[in-house]
Amino acid sequence: MDAHLTRRKFLGRAGAALAAFSIVPARVLGANAPSKRINVAMIGTGNQGTLDLRMFLAEADVQVVAVCDVNRASHGYRSEDQFLGREPARRMVEDHYAGLQRSGVYRGCAAYNDFREVLARPDVDAVAIVVPDHWHRVMTVMAAEAGKDIYCEKPLSLTVADGRAMVEAVRRNNVILQTGSHQRSNPRTRFGCELVRNGRIGKLLRIETVLGPWNKVGPAAGWQPTPVPEGFDYGLWLGPAPWAPHHKDRCFYTFRFIQDYSGGQTTNLGAHALDMAQWGNGSDHTGPVEIEDDGSVLPEDGLFNVVQNVKFRARYANGVELTCRTAEEGDKTGAQCRFIGTEGWVETGAGGFFTFPDKLKLERLDRDELRLGTSSNHFRDFLDCIKTRATPAAPVETGHRSASFCHLANIAMQLKRKLRWDPAAEKFIDDEAANRMLSRAAREPWA
Ligand SMILES: NC(=O)c1ccc[n+]([C@@H]2O[C@H](COP(=O)([O-])OP(=O)(O)OC[C@H]3O[C@@H](n4cnc5c(N)ncnc54)[C@H](O)[C@@H]3O)[C@@H](O)[C@H]2O)c1
């Protein structure tokens, strides 16, 4: 911990020097000298971990010193051409740095199976946690206790209780956490939310969110376990989740359709769509007060057991109504969010940026109007905050509240009744069965 605080001060001074002499190129000041780089370790190098790794490698003041994955190397991820795991990730890092050496050789990236070995390294400043959601709480809390700054992928948590524990650990240890809700660093989404927050669409009445459908078909009822592949530490993949027989469709990428590890598209894409809704409605530190199922569909059997067709409605304390549904043919793809006001609307997300009236998107904000930040690169923003200790674009409470909204929705869609939510107490009102779904027991030793 002491070694950590010393390194943090050192990186902070490099950041302060940068801020004071921002006209002088950083390399002249030596801010990117190897000893002053931010040492990053990747935990989880699958589908998204590999993309996040590329973003870190692109930053000159980062040194990726370690990668960690319970899978050594295999196919079986989102698409057939992906061959992922810790060894391909290590190779990617070493090839990247080798290309920057005169010798063309680089061997300085360690590869681990067990993330606890990563957290034990005093030279690691920051970790990126890009593993299935059932691991986010354990790894974030342990990383915070070890004094590491954290980039944790969305949805921040598996349950509301997990999210609150993560907020407390981050605050207690005074570390930076950036949630991977990258819409927070999308200038168009930000501008859209600024238009809404500044009353440019009149009074906000309704928010309509749309989520992409399932993009994988799960094993049908009667599925049989499959052997654990060599080089895959299945026990450490399951970690805090209940023990379950191995099936290849349980683990890589498709974990998001199984309740023990994630919450389906409600949390996967909802973590973007509802996060935009929270931002535009000014609800970063709170949530809805009512939520109810609106005709969602759960699968009847098979390995995938999360809501298949999302459909719910919610209401905020300010009276704004929110609806959410699975995309149908002709809808834009990904996560989309439309704010509807008395004088127009703004729509933003993966499918593009649209306004009504059309010219609204060309307007400029006045000097005295509310602004919602400046970040245009979510990774750069995280790294800058490591140096300056400023609050990142998607801090832990924001990530927690957006993920919580998704969890409330899944609970409402499962219980099929209207639920009243107290965002301050983070409890349902007069519904003990629903309250029991806000947390889950973790398998030892991960409680
Ligand atoms: N920001 C975004 O837009 C975005 C996009 C996709 C995924 N994600 C998020 O990224 C996370 C990972 O999703 P994915 O699609 O990359 O999944 P994935 O299955 O492709 O990759 C996860 C990797 O984590 C590894 N892993 C699991 N347990 C581990 C452990 N204990 N220690 C080390 N490694 C472990 C797995 O072996 C796997 O290689 C999820 O939380 C997901 O929601 C975010």
The ligand as an SDF file (V2000), in Angstrom:
LIG
                    3D

 44 48  0  0  0  0  0  0  0  0999 V2000
  -18.5080   -1.2770  -22.8060 N   0  0  0  0  0  0  0  0  0  0  0  0
  -19.0950   -2.0640  -23.6700 C   0  0  0  0  0  0  0  0  0  0  0  0
  -19.7280   -1.6190  -24.6240 O   0  0  0  0  0  0  0  0  0  0  0  0
  -18.9920   -3.5570  -23.4870 C   0  0  0  0  0  0  0  0  0  0  0  0
  -19.1290   -4.4060  -24.6150 C   0  0  0  0  0  0  0  0  0  0  0  0
  -19.0450   -5.7900  -24.4090 C   0  0  0  0  0  0  0  0  0  0  0  0
  -18.8410   -6.3050  -23.1370 C   0  0  0  0  0  0  0  0  0  0  0  0
  -18.7270   -5.4470  -22.0730 N   0  0  0  0  0  0  0  0  0  0  0  0
  -18.5670   -5.9770  -20.7010 C   0  0  0  0  0  0  0  0  0  0  0  0
  -17.3020   -6.6030  -20.5760 O   0  0  0  0  0  0  0  0  0  0  0  0
  -17.3870   -7.6950  -19.6710 C   0  0  0  0  0  0  0  0  0  0  0  0
  -16.8190   -8.9410  -20.3570 C   0  0  0  0  0  0  0  0  0  0  0  0
  -17.6290   -9.2600  -21.4830 O   0  0  0  0  0  0  0  0  0  0  0  0
  -17.0300  -10.0050  -22.7520 P   0  0  0  0  0  0  0  0  0  0  0  0
  -17.9970   -9.9090  -23.8560 O   0  0  0  0  0  0  0  0  0  0  0  0
  -15.6400   -9.5200  -22.9920 O   0  0  0  0  0  0  0  0  0  0  0  0
  -16.9630  -11.5180  -22.2180 O   0  0  0  0  0  0  0  0  0  0  0  0
  -15.9790  -12.7010  -22.6780 P   0  0  0  0  0  0  0  0  0  0  0  0
  -16.5450  -13.9500  -22.1500 O   0  0  0  0  0  0  0  0  0  0  0  0
  -15.7060  -12.5870  -24.1280 O   0  0  0  0  0  0  0  0  0  0  0  0
  -14.6140  -12.3440  -21.9190 O   0  0  0  0  0  0  0  0  0  0  0  0
  -14.4860  -12.4280  -20.5310 C   0  0  0  0  0  0  0  0  0  0  0  0
  -13.1250  -13.0050  -20.2040 C   0  0  0  0  0  0  0  0  0  0  0  0
  -12.9650  -12.9780  -18.7760 O   0  0  0  0  0  0  0  0  0  0  0  0
  -12.2960  -14.1650  -18.4130 C   0  0  0  0  0  0  0  0  0  0  0  0
  -12.5010  -14.4300  -16.9880 N   0  0  0  0  0  0  0  0  0  0  0  0
  -13.5910  -14.9270  -16.3690 C   0  0  0  0  0  0  0  0  0  0  0  0
  -13.3650  -15.0610  -15.0480 N   0  0  0  0  0  0  0  0  0  0  0  0
  -12.0980  -14.6180  -14.8450 C   0  0  0  0  0  0  0  0  0  0  0  0
  -11.2780  -14.5180  -13.6880 C   0  0  0  0  0  0  0  0  0  0  0  0
  -11.6880  -14.9190  -12.4850 N   0  0  0  0  0  0  0  0  0  0  0  0
  -10.0200  -14.0190  -13.8260 N   0  0  0  0  0  0  0  0  0  0  0  0
   -9.5630  -13.6420  -15.0460 C   0  0  0  0  0  0  0  0  0  0  0  0
  -10.2800  -13.7490  -16.1770 N   0  0  0  0  0  0  0  0  0  0  0  0
  -11.5440  -14.2240  -16.0760 C   0  0  0  0  0  0  0  0  0  0  0  0
  -12.8790  -15.2100  -19.3260 C   0  0  0  0  0  0  0  0  0  0  0  0
  -12.0630  -16.3560  -19.3870 O   0  0  0  0  0  0  0  0  0  0  0  0
  -12.9790  -14.4650  -20.6440 C   0  0  0  0  0  0  0  0  0  0  0  0
  -11.8330  -14.6340  -21.4340 O   0  0  0  0  0  0  0  0  0  0  0  0
  -18.8580   -7.8220  -19.2730 C   0  0  0  0  0  0  0  0  0  0  0  0
  -19.0890   -7.2110  -18.0530 O   0  0  0  0  0  0  0  0  0  0  0  0
  -19.5630   -7.0890  -20.3890 C   0  0  0  0  0  0  0  0  0  0  0  0
  -20.8120   -6.5400  -20.0110 O   0  0  0  0  0  0  0  0  0  0  0  0
  -18.7710   -4.1050  -22.2340 C   0  0  0  0  0  0  0  0  0  0  0  0
  1  2  1  0
  2  3  2  0
  2  4  1  0
  4  5  1  0
  4 44  2  0
  5  6  2  0
  6  7  1  0
  7  8  2  0
  8  9  1  0
  8 44  1  0
  9 10  1  0
  9 42  1  0
 10 11  1  0
 11 12  1  0
 11 40  1  0
 12 13  1  0
 13 14  1  0
 14 15  2  0
 14 16  1  0
 14 17  1  0
 17 18  1  0
 18 19  2  0
 18 20  1  0
 18 21  1  0
 21 22  1  0
 22 23  1  0
 23 24  1  0
 23 38  1  0
 24 25  1  0
 25 26  1  0
 25 36  1  0
 26 27  1  0
 26 35  1  0
 27 28  2  0
 28 29  1  0
 29 30  1  0
 29 35  2  0
 30 31  1  0
 30 32  2  0
 32 33  1  0
 33 34  2  0
 34 35  1  0
 36 37  1  0
 36 38  1  0
 38 39  1  0
 40 41  1  0
 40 42  1  0
 42 43  1  0
M  CHG  2   8   1  16  -1
M  END
$$$$
